[in-house]
């Protein structure tokens, strides 16, 4: 009876180790898929955020009055320098 108990305990330990190794292998297998999926999701999120920006600045045409004022200030600065 004592030998049977020892054999069953050894079988249980071996099966437990096999289950643990199978779980580690399964997790290791899914890590590659999780990495690829996370990269794809990150790219999709960044594309979504880029394409749905509502605060995109519009380029306004140059204002002739402001351009003239800038040129006038620049000329005044050149006149002041010796």
Buried (B, 14 or more C-beta within 10 A) or exposed (E): EEEEEEEEEEEEEEEEEEEEEEEEEEEEEEEEEEEEEEEEEEEEEEEEEEEEEEEEEEEEEEEEEEEEEEEEEEEEEEEEEE
